[in-house]
Amino acid sequence: ESFALFCNAKALGKHAACLLTISDSFISHEETTAEERQSSFTNMMKIALEASI
């Protein structure tokens, strides 16, 4: 999805950004609950949107 986003932006001469998250670790086997994902990802998106202005 992010690849297509950046390809389309380049083709149109526009800028693009992508925000990636990691919810579970294959190395430490830590997992986040659905509630943790919802609250932490919402906070992350708010911070990213505020930083982009």
Phi, psi and omega in degrees: 000315180292326177301313179296321178301311182290323177297316179294319179298315179298316180298329181264001181070031182248167174266153178217158177219157182219136179245119183251145179229156175235125182254331181228146182253127175285337183278306183267351181065020175286142178230148175258146178283166178300320179294317178298318179298315182298311184288317183287323179290324177297315178298318180299316180294320178298315180297316180297317179294320178294322180290336184279348181269000000 
